[in-house]
Amino acid sequence: MAMNFVTFNQDYSYLAVGTAKGFRIFSTDPFVKSYETKEGNIAMLEMLFSTSLVALILSPRRLQITNTKIYVYDIQTMKLLYTIETSPNPNAICALSPSSDNCYLAYPLPQKAPPPSFTAPTHTPPGNSHIAPTNGEVLIFDAQKLEAINVIEAHRSPLSCISLNNDGTMLATASDKGTILRVFSVPDGHKLYQFRRGSMPSTIYSMSFNTTSTLLCVSSATETVHIFKLGHQGTATGSPGSTGSASSSPPGNRPRETSGSKGPEMDGFLGRKHDGTFMGLIRRTSQTLGTSVAATVGGYLPKGVTEMWEPARDFAWIKLPKHTANAQARSGPVRSVVAMSSNTPQVMVVTSDGVFYVFNIDLSKGGEGTLTKQYS
């Protein structure tokens, strides 16, 4: 049976799977099916920690409508509190912090459509007010105060994945290139860490912090799951085939792609244009020159200096086994969702082939993780 959606709950103790015929809930340790229903074509679902509250979105049978709005509800009364206009977001790139103290919602910054060049006839349906984002800016929305509070300039190209930690104090971002990953503080938007997944572009499918926010786990269209250490790293091993530095990039570093945060004026968020002035051109040129100089001179400088230019490599990694049972029916790469156990040094991976893996990782030495459990 094909899976439509897979997700972990907030503390990674349960796994929810949506299918064309209902949904299933599994506990992760031990891996046991806790609940199943065979009714409804489930497009998306989310659990509230380990409670019986599950939110479902059913797949339409005939009419498909692309909705470009985010609705904020009070789950105690199911009262609609706020409606947010967004750009088209077919991949549902959005993250909500489960913290009651730092309850933030992160999503791609809406980009307004340019005014039409001609006047449409009166009988023509109104067009979309927003277009798909062309950059990787993230809007931070306070779900308690119901107001936008910041914009983080995370990447130059559009986003492919974002994730908030459990405390609502860190945001991980990846662009559609998938080579550079960044971690920002929330809500102020200071860049804390920068990591390099690899040299070749790849779609990032899932990112997950551990419960203490000391590790970041990332899966992509490749068969490798990367684990990055948040904090000062010593010499990391680096996954096979990787090149470049194995050291950590210090907070505030801005190599190659600019990143940062903007103020909380909502009109400024939606109406801001890129700087096309002569000084803006000089700034972009100087950034390019600075990157090339760093690449050339970095080999002649002490390690502490080169760390300022080069993003960190993975601390540990996992190679997913080749699962051939559904290989012929599958089109495209295997998608996966990752999470880290809150009790043991283990990484849990669920693939679109319907396989649940558990890997052990060495928290002191890093390196390649070892497969300990597998269910299908």
Residue pairs with C-beta under 8 A, 6 or more apart in sequence:
1 19
1 20
1 21
1 354
2 19
2 20
3 17
3 18
3 19
3 352
3 354
4 18
4 19
4 20
4 41
4 42
4 43
4 44
4 59
5 16
5 17
5 18
5 42
5 43
5 44
5 45
6 15
6 16
6 17
6 18
6 337
6 350
6 352
7 15
7 16
7 45
7 46
7 47
7 337
8 14
8 15
8 16
8 28
8 208
8 337
8 339
8 348
9 15
9 16
9 46
9 47
9 48
9 49
9 50
10 47
10 48
10 49
10 98
10 166
11 49
11 50
11 166
11 211
11 342
12 28
12 208
12 211
12 339
12 340
12 341
12 342
12 348
13 27
13 28
13 29
13 50
13 342
14 25
14 26
14 27
14 28
14 34
14 47
14 50
15 25
15 26
15 27
15 28
15 348
15 350
15 356
16 23
16 24
16 25
16 26
16 45
16 46
16 47
16 54
17 23
17 24
17 25
17 26
17 350
18 42
18 43
18 44
18 45
18 56
19 42
20 41
20 42
20 59
21 38
21 39
21 40
21 41
22 36
22 37
22 38
22 39
22 40
22 42
23 36
23 37
23 40
23 42
23 45
23 54
23 56
24 33
24 35
24 36
25 33
25 34
25 35
25 36
25 47
25 54
26 32
26 33
26 34
26 356
27 34
28 339
28 341
28 348
29 341
29 343
29 344
31 356
31 358
31 373
31 375
40 56
40 58
41 58
41 59
41 61
42 56
42 57
42 58
42 59
43 57
43 58
43 59
44 56
44 57
44 92
45 54
45 55
45 56
45 57
46 54
46 55
47 53
47 54
48 54
48 55
48 75
49 98
53 75
66 88
66 90
68 85
68 86
68 87
68 88
68 89
68 128
68 130
69 83
69 84
69 85
69 86
70 83
70 84
70 86
70 94
70 105
70 107
71 80
71 82
71 83
71 84
72 80
72 81
72 82
72 83
72 84
72 105
72 143
72 146
73 79
73 80
73 81
74 81
81 146
82 146
84 107
84 141
85 110
85 129
85 130
86 107
86 108
86 110
86 130
87 108
87 109
87 110
87 111
87 130
87 131
87 132
87 133
88 128
88 130
88 131
88 132
89 107
89 108
91 160
93 107
93 108
93 159
93 160
93 161
93 162
94 105
94 106
94 107
94 162
95 105
95 106
95 107
95 162
95 163
95 164
95 171
96 103
96 104
96 105
96 106
96 143
96 164
97 103
97 104
97 105
97 164
97 165
97 166
97 167
97 168
97 186
98 166
98 168
99 166
99 167
99 168
101 167
101 168
102 167
102 168
102 169
102 186
102 187
103 142
103 143
103 144
103 168
104 140
104 141
104 142
104 143
104 164
104 168
104 186
104 187
105 140
105 141
105 142
105 143
106 138
106 139
106 140
106 141
106 162
106 164
106 171
106 186
107 138
107 139
107 141
107 162
108 133
108 136
108 137
108 138
108 139
108 158
108 159
109 133
109 135
109 137
109 138
109 139
109 151
109 269
109 270
110 130
110 133
110 139
110 269
110 270
111 130
111 131
111 132
111 133
111 134
111 135
111 270
112 129
112 130
112 131
112 270
112 271
113 127
113 128
113 129
113 130
113 131
114 131
116 127
120 127
132 158
133 158
133 159
134 158
135 153
135 155
135 156
135 157
135 158
136 153
136 154
136 155
136 156
136 157
136 158
136 159
136 173
136 175
137 151
137 152
137 153
137 154
138 151
138 152
138 154
138 159
138 162
138 171
138 173
139 148
139 150
139 151
139 269
140 148
140 149
140 150
140 151
140 152
140 171
140 186
140 187
140 189
141 147
141 148
141 149
142 148
142 149
142 187
147 264
148 264
148 266
148 269
149 187
149 264
150 187
150 188
150 189
150 261
150 262
150 263
150 264
151 189
151 261
151 262
151 263
151 269
152 171
152 173
152 184
152 189
152 259
152 260
152 261
152 262
153 258
153 259
153 260
153 261
153 262
154 162
154 173
154 175
154 182
154 184
154 259
155 173
155 174
155 175
155 177
155 180
155 182
155 257
155 259
156 175
156 257
156 258
157 175
157 176
157 177
158 175
158 176
159 173
159 174
159 175
159 176
160 174
160 175
160 176
160 178
160 203
160 204
161 173
161 174
161 204
161 205
161 206
161 207
162 171
162 172
162 173
162 174
162 207
163 171
163 172
163 206
163 207
163 208
163 209
164 170
164 171
164 172
164 186
164 209
165 171
165 172
165 209
165 213
166 209
166 211
166 213
167 213
168 186
169 185
169 186
169 213
170 183
170 184
170 185
170 186
170 192
170 209
170 213
170 230
171 183
171 184
171 185
171 186
172 181
172 182
172 183
172 207
172 209
172 216
173 181
173 182
173 183
173 184
174 180
174 181
174 182
174 197
174 204
174 207
174 218
175 257
176 201
176 203
177 201
178 197
178 198
178 201
178 202
178 203
178 204
178 220
178 221
179 196
179 197
179 198
179 199
179 200
179 201
179 202
180 194
180 195
180 196
180 197
180 256
180 257
180 311
181 194
181 195
181 196
181 197
181 204
181 207
181 216
181 218
181 228
182 191
182 193
182 194
182 195
182 259
183 191
183 192
183 193
183 194
183 195
183 216
183 230
184 190
184 191
184 192
184 259
184 261
185 192
188 261
189 260
189 261
189 262
190 251
190 252
190 261
191 251
191 252
191 253
191 254
191 259
191 260
192 230
192 251
193 228
193 230
193 248
193 249
193 251
193 312
194 249
194 253
194 255
194 311
194 312
195 216
195 226
195 228
195 249
195 311
195 312
195 313
195 314
196 242
196 244
196 310
196 311
196 312
196 313
197 204
197 218
197 220
197 226
197 314
198 222
198 241
198 242
199 242
199 243
199 244
202 220
202 221
202 222
203 220
203 221
203 333
204 218
204 219
204 220
205 219
205 220
205 221
205 335
205 336
205 337
206 217
206 218
206 219
206 336
206 337
206 338
207 216
207 217
207 218
207 219
207 338
208 216
208 217
208 338
208 339
208 340
209 215
209 216
209 217
209 230
209 340
210 216
210 217
210 340
210 342
211 340
211 342
213 230
214 229
214 230
214 231
215 227
215 228
215 229
215 230
215 315
215 340
216 227
216 228
216 230
217 225
217 226
217 227
217 228
217 338
217 339
217 340
217 347
218 225
218 226
218 227
218 228
218 338
219 225
219 226
219 336
219 337
219 338
219 349
220 226
221 333
221 335
222 333
223 319
223 320
223 322
223 334
224 239
224 317
224 318
224 319
224 320
225 317
225 318
225 320
225 336
225 338
225 347
225 349
225 359
225 369
226 239
226 314
226 316
226 317
227 314
227 315
227 316
227 317
227 318
227 347
227 361
227 366
227 369
228 312
228 314
228 315
229 236
229 248
229 312
229 315
229 366
231 248
232 248
233 246
233 247
233 248
233 312
233 315
235 246
235 247
236 246
236 247
236 312
236 313
236 314
236 315
236 366
237 246
237 315
237 316
237 365
237 366
237 367
238 246
238 313
238 314
239 313
239 314
239 317
239 368
240 317
242 313
242 314
244 310
244 311
244 313
245 306
245 307
245 310
245 311
245 312
245 313
246 312
246 313
247 303
247 306
247 307
247 310
247 312
248 307
248 312
249 255
249 307
249 308
249 310
249 311
249 312
250 307
250 308
253 308
253 309
254 260
255 290
255 291
255 294
255 309
255 310
255 311
256 287
256 291
258 287
262 268
262 269
262 272
274 280
275 283
291 309
294 306
294 309
294 310
295 309
298 305
298 306
298 309
298 310
299 306
314 366
315 366
316 361
316 362
316 366
316 367
316 368
316 369
317 367
317 368
317 369
318 347
318 349
318 359
318 361
318 368
318 369
319 368
320 334
320 336
320 349
320 351
320 357
321 357
321 371
321 374
323 334
323 351
323 353
323 355
323 376
325 353
325 376
326 353
326 354
327 353
330 352
330 353
334 351
334 352
334 353
335 351
335 352
336 349
336 350
336 351
336 352
337 349
337 350
338 347
338 348
338 349
338 350
339 347
339 348
340 346
340 347
340 348
341 347
341 348
344 360
345 360
345 361
345 362
345 363
346 358
346 359
346 360
346 361
346 372
347 358
347 359
347 361
347 369
348 356
348 357
348 358
348 359
349 356
349 357
349 358
349 359
350 356
350 357
351 357
353 376
354 376
355 374
355 375
355 376
356 373
356 374
356 375
356 376
357 371
357 373
357 374
358 371
358 372
358 373
358 374
359 369
359 370
359 371
359 372
360 369
360 370
360 372
361 369
362 369
